Structure formats: C-alpha cells, structure tokens
Amino acid sequence: MTAAPSAPDGERTLDDDAVVAIADELAEADRTRTPVPLLTARHAGMTVADAYAVQRTWRERGEARGRRVVGHKIGLTSKAMQAATGITEPDYGVIFDDMVIESGSVVEHAAYSNVRVEVELAFVLAEPLAGPGVTVTDVLRATDRVVPALEILDARVEMPGRTIVDTISDNAAMGAMVVGGRPVRVDDVDLRWVSALLYRNETIEETGVAAGVLGHPAAGVAWLANKLAAHGDSLAAGETVLAGSFTRPTWVHPGDTVHADYGTLGAVTCRFV
C-alpha cells in the first residue's frame, strides 16, 4: 500500500517579520485563551508554505521555553473530519510533552478554546521514518505499538471560515492527547477494523472505524513522513504520532465526562471541569 500524495505548499508570500508576528500573536492567543481573527482574512494570498513557516516559528518559541516535542498529530485525514470542517487536505502539527495526558485524568476546560474531542489511534515508533517514498508497510515495520487515544482540539484562530492555512498556522488545532486502553503490536490486530464508541456523559455521540483514515490509519503516518521530508524534517524513533480522527469532533463543556470504548483495545476516558 502507498500513502496519499502530499499536496504542494505553494510559494511563501509573507516575509520573515510577518511570520514571526503571526507566531507571536498565536502564542499570546494560547496564553490568554482568546482566539484571534482569521489569518487568511488579514493576510491576502497567505499560502500553506507560509502557514507551516508560522507553525515552525511557534514551535521554536515553545522549545525555547523548555517544551519538548514528543511527536506529531495528523489532521483532516478522514471523510468524517473533512465533511465537518469543509477542508479536504490533511495537515499536521507537533505534540509537546505537556500535551500528553493519561486516561482517567481531570482536564481543565478553560485551558483550551472551542474544546472538542476526537477518537484516534496513536503510533509509537521504534525506528525513524524519513520520506520521500514511505509506505504503509514501512510504517508498520517501524512501529513499536499502537495505543488508543483521544485528541482534545484547541482553536487559537476563530473557527467560522477557517481554511487549511489558518488551521496549519494554529498547529493543526492540537490541544492535548489523552492516552490509555491496551497497547497492541501491529501484527496483533487488523488496524483497519479497530472501532470505537465515543460517549459523552453516558450517551453515544459518535462511532467510527479506523479504516476511515485514508483506508488504513498507518497511511496517515506515511503521509506525514513524506510531507515532513518536503519540509526537510523526519520522524524520530520514540515519537508518538496521532494518526487522525475516524469520527467527527464532539463538543465538550465543563462537567462533561468523555469515554471512548475501543472494545478489545480497552477504553480512554477523561472528565472536564
């Protein structure tokens, strides 16, 4: 199996000063929990290449403050998510160490903006992956284990009218990930058929099957490795990769309990206060 092709990023249209200014604006939005107006409405002609430049600068700001990158997330890989957002191109962001939460935790709702949750699988790599040309088979060979997870979405750019450019600049709306359940080896289960029931306060809000992510959740990881290669980057051994949601995002509010039942792979849960 091969990975989905990467879409071209276009040429940079913003100068370095503008990129730094946007990255600083997003960092302030993160600190104050106040989303900023659409970037694409204020920067005519802003491209995907500009957006990834903003994201890299934002990441560097975080690393300078002592945050450590432990993985990447992939977004908009399923038809469910693309239909929910109106965006048809996958994207990616980084996962910092302070974004990883254990199942059963109490989560502060006010720490995020426009809070939603998604059902995903997380791939923990035993070997590095460097594109171009990475395939699903390469991903499976490099993976140590696959872990059930929830992604908590956090929008630092206002949501109505968002484009792929706004989302990429916003670190692909990554807020946090909640990990738990039963880790499995890739040859222990057909990952395409991993399914989940997403409950909010004991009511099923969403159901999904992992094949909804590009036909195989490992295809998302292959897409990421090849996309990173185009940006002069790669995936390191030990990284965790959130492969993309196979349900639509579910809104959550203070007081909500979220429970994702993965059947034989166990469950992931958290409570928002």
C-alpha positions in Angstrom: 0.0 0.0 0.0 1.2 3.5 -0.7 0.5 6.7 1.1 -1.8 9.5 -0.1 0.2 12.1 -2.1 1.2 15.3 -0.5 -0.4 18.5 -1.9 2.0 21.2 -2.9 2.5 24.0 -0.4 2.9 26.9 -2.8 5.4 29.7 -2.6 6.0 31.8 0.5 4.2 35.2 0.2 4.9 36.5 3.7 8.3 37.9 4.8 10.0 36.6 7.9 8.9 39.6 10.0 5.2 38.8 9.2 5.7 35.1 10.0 7.2 36.0 13.4 4.4 38.5 14.2 1.7 35.9 13.5 3.5 33.2 15.5 3.8 35.6 18.5 0.1 36.5 18.0 -0.9 32.8 18.2 1.3 32.3 21.3 -0.5 35.2 23.0 -3.8 33.7 22.0 -2.7 30.5 23.6 -1.8 32.3 26.8 -5.0 34.3 27.1 -7.4 31.7 25.7 -8.7 34.3 23.2 -8.8 33.2 19.6 -7.6 35.7 17.0 -9.4 36.7 13.8 -8.9 34.6 10.7 -5.3 34.9 9.4 -6.4 34.5 5.8 -8.8 37.4 6.1 -6.0 39.6 7.2 -3.1 38.3 5.1 -4.3 38.2 1.5 -2.6 35.4 -0.5 -1.2 33.6 2.6 -0.2 30.1 1.5 0.3 26.7 3.0 4.1 27.3 2.9 3.5 30.5 4.9 1.4 28.5 7.4 4.0 25.9 8.0 6.6 28.6 8.4 4.4 30.2 11.1 4.0 26.8 12.8 7.7 26.2 12.8 8.3 29.6 14.4 5.6 28.9 17.0 7.2 25.5 17.7 10.6 27.1 18.2 9.1 29.6 20.6 7.8 26.7 22.7 11.1 24.8 22.6 12.9 28.0 23.7 10.6 28.0 26.8 11.6 24.4 27.6 8.8 22.5 26.0 9.9 19.2 24.3 8.5 17.8 21.1 7.4 14.2 21.6 5.5 13.6 18.4 3.2 14.8 15.7 -0.5 14.9 15.0 -2.2 14.5 11.7 -5.5 16.1 11.0 -8.2 16.0 8.4 -7.4 12.5 7.1 -10.9 11.1 7.2 -14.1 11.9 5.2 -15.8 12.5 8.6 -13.4 15.2 9.5 -13.2 16.7 6.1 -17.0 17.0 6.0 -17.1 18.5 9.4 -14.6 21.2 8.6 -15.0 21.7 4.8 -11.2 21.2 4.4 -10.2 18.3 2.1 -6.4 18.4 2.6 -4.6 16.7 5.5 -2.4 18.7 7.8 0.0 18.2 10.7 1.2 19.8 13.9 3.6 19.0 16.8 2.9 17.4 20.1 4.8 18.8 23.1 5.4 16.8 26.2 3.0 18.8 28.3 0.2 17.9 25.9 0.2 14.2 26.8 -2.5 13.3 29.4 -3.1 9.9 31.0 -6.6 8.2 30.7 -8.7 8.9 33.8 -7.4 12.4 34.2 -9.4 15.5 35.1 -8.9 18.2 32.4 -9.3 21.9 32.9 -11.7 23.0 30.2 -10.7 26.7 30.5 -7.1 25.7 29.4 -8.4 25.4 25.8 -10.6 27.3 23.3 -13.5 25.8 21.3 -13.0 22.5 23.0 -13.8 19.3 21.1 -12.6 15.7 21.2 -11.8 13.1 18.6 -11.2 9.4 18.5 -7.8 8.3 17.2 -5.0 5.7 17.2 -1.5 6.7 18.3 1.5 5.1 16.7 4.6 4.9 18.8 7.7 4.5 16.6 10.6 2.1 17.4 12.5 3.2 14.3 12.8 6.5 12.5 10.8 7.2 9.3 12.2 9.6 6.7 10.5 10.3 3.3 10.0 10.6 0.5 8.5 7.3 -0.6 7.4 6.0 2.9 4.6 3.4 2.5 2.1 1.8 4.9 4.4 -1.3 5.1 7.3 0.9 6.1 5.2 2.5 8.9 4.1 -0.9 10.2 7.7 -2.1 10.2 8.8 0.9 12.1 6.0 0.9 14.7 6.6 -0.5 18.2 3.0 -0.3 19.3 -0.4 1.3 18.7 -2.3 2.9 21.5 -5.9 4.1 21.8 -6.2 7.9 22.2 -8.5 10.9 22.4 -7.4 14.2 20.9 -8.5 17.4 22.5 -8.8 20.2 19.9 -7.9 23.7 20.7 -8.7 26.5 18.3 -6.5 29.6 18.7 -7.8 31.1 15.4 -11.6 31.8 15.2 -13.4 28.9 13.6 -16.0 30.3 11.1 -14.5 30.4 7.7 -11.2 28.7 8.6 -9.1 27.4 5.8 -6.3 24.9 5.7 -3.9 27.8 6.0 -5.5 29.0 9.3 -5.5 25.5 10.7 -1.9 24.7 9.9 -0.7 28.0 11.4 -2.7 27.0 14.5 -0.6 23.8 14.9 -3.4 21.9 13.3 -5.7 22.8 16.3 -3.7 20.5 18.6 -4.6 21.0 22.3 -3.7 17.7 24.0 -4.0 13.9 23.7 -5.4 11.5 26.3 -3.8 8.0 26.0 -4.9 4.8 27.6 -6.5 1.5 26.7 -4.5 -1.6 25.7 -1.4 -1.0 23.5 -1.1 -3.6 20.7 1.5 -4.6 18.2 0.7 -4.0 14.6 0.5 -7.7 13.8 -1.8 -8.5 16.7 -4.9 -6.9 15.1 -6.1 -5.6 11.7 -5.8 -1.9 12.4 -8.3 -1.1 9.7 -11.1 -2.7 11.7 -10.3 -1.1 15.1 -13.6 0.6 16.1 -14.7 2.9 18.9 -17.8 4.2 20.6 -17.5 7.8 21.8 -19.6 8.6 24.8 -20.2 12.0 26.4 -22.0 11.7 29.7 -23.1 8.1 29.0 -24.6 9.0 25.7 -23.0 7.7 22.5 -22.2 10.8 20.4 -20.0 9.2 17.6 -18.9 5.8 16.3 -16.2 5.0 13.8 -13.8 2.5 12.3 -10.1 3.3 11.8 -10.2 2.5 8.1 -11.9 5.9 7.8 -8.4 7.3 8.0 -7.2 7.1 4.3 -8.2 3.4 4.2 -5.7 2.4 6.9 -4.6 4.5 9.9 -0.9 3.8 9.0 -1.5 5.6 5.7 -1.8 8.8 7.7 1.7 8.2 9.3 3.1 7.5 5.8 1.6 10.8 4.5 3.2 12.6 7.4 6.7 11.2 6.9 6.6 12.1 3.2 5.2 15.6 4.0 7.9 16.2 6.6 10.5 15.2 4.0 9.3 18.1 1.8 10.0 20.4 4.8 13.4 19.0 5.5 12.3 17.0 8.5 11.5 13.4 9.5 10.0 11.3 12.3 12.4 10.1 15.0 12.4 6.8 16.9 10.3 7.1 20.1 7.9 9.7 18.6 4.2 9.3 19.0 2.1 10.0 16.0 -1.7 10.7 16.3 -2.9 9.2 13.0 -6.1 11.2 12.5 -9.6 11.0 13.7 -12.1 8.5 12.5 -15.1 10.3 14.0 -16.4 13.8 13.7 -15.3 16.2 16.6 -17.6 16.2 19.6 -18.1 19.4 21.6 -17.4 19.2 25.3 -18.2 21.5 28.2 -17.2 21.8 31.9 -18.7 18.9 33.8 -18.7 16.5 30.8 -17.2 13.1 31.1 -15.8 11.6 27.8 -15.4 7.9 27.4 -14.1 6.1 24.2 -14.7 2.4 24.2 -12.3 0.6 21.8 -13.6 -2.9 22.5 -10.8 -5.4 22.9 -8.3 -2.5 23.0 -9.8 -1.1 26.2 -11.0 2.5 26.8 -9.8 6.0 27.2 -11.6 8.5 29.5 -11.3 11.9 31.0 -13.5 14.5 32.8 -13.6 18.2 32.1 -14.0 20.7 34.9 
